[in-house]
Amino acid sequence: MASEEELFASVDALLEEEPQLPPPAERARLREAAGITQARLAVALKTSTQTVKNYENGRSEPKSPRLEAYQRLLKGWAAKYPAHTSSAAPAPVVAPQPEVPGTFTGSAAPEQAEVAPPVQAPAALAASERPARSATSRRPAAKKAAAPAVDPRFPHGPLAVLDGDGSAYGAGGIVLDCPATTIPELVEWTLRESGLGAPKLHRYGKDSDPLIVLTAAAAVKLGLPERLEGHEQRHSLRLPENHPVVKQVTKAKWQLTQRGFGPWARIYRKAQGRDRQCVQLAVLSWDALDERSWPGVSEMEPADIARVLGVYAMRVITPRGSTAVSGLELMTALRPPTKAVRDEETGNWVSGYNAGSLGVEPMHPAPPEATPEHPVVVNSGWKGGFLNEEAYQWVRSMDTLSDEECTLPFAVGLDLNTAFLAAAARLAVGLSAPDHFHTPKFNPKIPGSWLADLSHIELDPRLPSPFTPDGTRPTGPAWYQTHTLAYAQELGHDVHPIEAYLRRETGAYLDPWHDRLKTAYVDTLADLGVTKDLDDRAFLAAMEQHKQNDPALAAVLAAIKATVKGSVGKLRERPQGKHYKEGETWPALSRPTWRPDIRAAVISKARVNMHRKLNNMAKMTGLFPLAVLSDCVVYPSLSESPLDFLPYAASGKPQPGGFRLGPTPGLAKVEGVQSMLWAVDLMEKGLNPARHIKGGDAVLDEGE
């Protein structure tokens, strides 16, 4: 039997342990019984309201001295407001396993599966529905059981947002403990202990490297400056090579990419066998999340940032930089350049070309597809002109406006949902190098660049020309992408190319990219209350308030749209920096995805699609647009609603061929409504109403 001394020693040991708090649900009950709000409690504890919320849902725990103060308060409340029934036993710690339906792992993937379908991210759940904390966390988990992960290698999702107190907030509401105090320690923890990462999107691809997003407090704790200054251009922001953190990374035998340690830093070692050793870092206070692509995200709480980025990562891809960079990475991830093939002579497995991809090596463009400063152009002395396949920037001539149009009270702007994405569907592009042909016979099924004269084609002056970005009639021979010439044929005109640069090997390279982004866009809109089953009136009402329904998911939607536009633009990334000289190469040219011909194909098809709708609208309704800017068109209207001028059949269904309302790519939504007087005033000043109709601000420079 134990002696009194032994019993007292055991009790004293318990008293010296860290103070224990009641379960999270009991904390909330006690506060509510005392009639105290979370905001008032936050003031008393000298912390934020969000932190108090975290205490009460089990996502975080206080540390000394706040821990003792909080415990004292809860004990006092417990004496005043005892529970009617005995408290439930603390819930067992359960490691949350974010469910990612539809994905697959390397060896477990079925051979017939080519591309993993987009997933429904658990991070899209409301805060009250988020799963419990990880077993590696110091904080107790909530009672809600979590679904098992598809890939056990990455139980905690694709990324985490690290705060200054060592809490790493992941997708699905989990919070991990990160003990790292230096960048090398953070990299080691991420790769060895965090359980972060994402499975490959294609059986021949690679797993996504884990992403750690650093708040300003976390950056400072790890030895980084809170702000990164000293460079004129954002793309050149980086730490100097003699910075202590860069030295720490090098000393620990880690490497940085050629871009150095900037807002998006990649830290890696050479892969050991199949295991990649690479971590992506994003520093919030260095503007890693551009406000234009991620509106409001950098100002959110860490848990909400993790939710936004987690939904994007699971529906699109783990961010690797800007949304434009991530969009290009998605193309490659869904169409890997290589696959394992057996060498017939040796019998060994070697790396071989994956059919349908762009391959490993960059491809030189044809001279008319390049930019004026490109080495192909400068070194050859090319003077033959260039493709000018750009989006519309057109304003109708004032002398074509009728009195009836001018007396209509409103101007209504319609915007096509992700028009470039819609154009990418089933788009055949070249996969091989271009070959040069003289006086070829036009074939609308062959992607390439054609020199032809379309200046003889006369069209209605109340519509933009489909052949030029500014909508004016061509003045002579010019280079066109296949879709532009095919549309001239569709309109009934003969096409006789003078010469052409064509590609013999073709394929729908962008199809999986289109499919994944389309599903991500439609699913995110549906989460915001804009679903496919809504009629047009209900759709318009849902679109008016969808951003207010959930600002976090609205930010995801904005990022998806920015991914589409940005990655198409990056297919022809121009040189940056004031020291660049014409004829020199620039970093983007080393990418297989530097493909200006693919960019031209997407934009040409999008512009043709827009003109086809404009033309059909004129035939069906007699209405002509006031202006077009890329995917936005402005029409004069009798009311503020497009329902009064869009074409509908007697059955009430939308007429095919014109503009139709809806949430899928290529369908339209309202961009903005202004008075007709406002629109005419802009047109008289030479400004484009489509640029400003969303906010009615006519002061902006047209060159923006």
C-alpha positions, 0 to 999 in steps of 0.5 A: 500500500502506498505511503502518505509521502508517495501519495502527496508526491503524486498529487504535487506532480499533478499540481505542477502540470500545465493548467487544464481547461474545460472542453471547448464547448464548455468554455463557450457555455460558460461565457454565454451563461455569464452574458459576455460576448466573444469580443468583450472577452477578447478585450479582457484577454488582450487578444483578438475575437478570432482567437477567442473563437478558436479557443471555443471551437478547439482550433487553438489553446492559450499560452502563458500568461493568458492560459492562467488568466483564462483558466481563472475566469472559467473557474469563476464562471463554473462556480456561478453557472454549474452545468445541469449535467456532468461534463462529457469526457474530453474527446479523443484526439483524432487526426483529421483526414481531409477527403479528396474524392476523385484523386488517386495516388501513384501506384494505387491509381488505375491504369486507365485513369489519365487525369484526376477530376476536380475535387470538392474541398473540405475547406469550403465548409463553414467554420462551424463545420470544419474538422478537428485538429491534428493528432500532432497538435497540442490542442484537443480535437473536436468530437466530429469524426473526419473522413479518411484521406485518399492519400495517406501520405498527405493527411493534412492537406496541401498547405498551411498558413503559419502564424507567429505563435507556431500555429500552422492552419491547414485546409479543413480547419486543422491546426498543426504545431510548428516548432521551427524558429528558422527557415531550414527548420521549417523546411525540415518540419514541413517535409518530415512531420507536417503531413502536407502535400497533394497527390499528382493530377496525372499518372505520369505527373509529380506530387504537388510540393507542400506550400507554407504561407507565412504571416508577417509575424511568422516571417519576422519570427523566422528572421525575415524582414516584415516588408521586402523593399528596394526594387522598382519592379515587383518581379525582382523583389528578393533577399540579397544573397548575403542576407542571414536567412539565405546563408542559413539555407545554403549552410543547411545544404538547401538550394533556392531557385534562380528567382532567389528568396522572394515573395514566392520562394522554392527551397529544395534539394535534388530528389532522392529516387522518387521522393521530391524534397521541395517546399514552396514558401509564400510571404504574405507581407511581401505581397505574395497574394496579389490583391487583384487576383486574391481580393481581401485574402491577405487581410484575413485571419490565418485560418480563413486564408488557409480555407481560401487557398485550400479550396483553390489548391484542391479544385485547381492546384496548389499555388506555385506563385501568381495565379498566372504561374499556377495556371501554367503549372496546371497545364503541365501537371495535367499534360506531363511532358514525359512518361516512363518507357521501356528501352527496346535495346536494354530493357531498362525504363527510361524517360520518353515523350508523353503524347499530347504534351508540349514536351520538355524542350522549348519550341521556337515560334514562327517569325510572325508568331513571335514578338519584335524583340524575340531572337528569331525575329532579330537574328533573321531580320524578319520584316513580314509582320506579326499576328495581331490576335488580341481581345476586342477594344472597340467603340462604335462610331457615333455617326452610326447611332440612331435617334431611337438608340440614343433615346433609350434610357439605359446602357447594360453591360453583359460579361461572358464568364471566363470567355478565354476558358470557353474558347479553350474547349476542344481547341486544336493547337500545334504540338510540333514545330511550324513548317513554312508553306507558300500559297497553301490551300486554307484548311480550317482544321490545321492550327497555324498562322496564315498571311491573307488579305481580308480587306475586301470584306465589307461588314455592317459598320454597327458591328466591330470587324471580327478580324481586328482587335480594334474592330476596324476593317483590315487595310491589306494583307495581315497574319491571322490565326486559323480560327479568324480565317475559318470565321471569314469562310463561315461568313461566306467569303473566299479565303486565299492565303499567301503563305503560312506557318503550319504544324503537322502534329496537333492535339487538344492540349488544353482540354484537361486544363479547361475541364478542371478550371470549368468544374472549379468555376462552376462548383465555386459559383454553386457554393455561393448560391449560383447554380445551374438550375436557376431560371434567368430571373433567379440567376440575376438575383443570385449574382447580385448577392453571391459575393456577400454570401461568403467573401472567402469563396468569392475570393476563390472565384476571383482567383480562378478567373485570374488563373484563366486570364493570367495563364493565357497571357503568360503563354507569350510573356514578354521580357521584363527589366529596363536592362533588356536588349532586343535579340537577347533571350529572356527566362520565359523562353526556356519554358515549353509553355512559352507558346504565343501561337497557343495564346493567339488561338485561344484569343482568336477563337474567343473574339470570333465567338464574341462576334458570332453572338453579336451578329446573331443578336443583330439578326434576332433582335435588331440590337447593335452594341455600343462597345466591346472590351474583351469579354464585356459588351454594352447594349442600349436598353429600355430597362435596367434588366437584360431580360428585356432585350435578350432573345427568347423563344415563345416557350420562354427558353433562350434563343440559341446563338445569341447571348444567354444568361447562366453560370457556366463559361461562355454564358453571360452575366450582368457587368453593370448598368448605367444611363444611356446619357452616361455611355454616349458622353464617354463615347463622345470623349473617345472612351470605352463604356465597356471598361467603366460600366461596372463602376461608372468611373470614366476618369480612368485612363483607357490604357489601363 
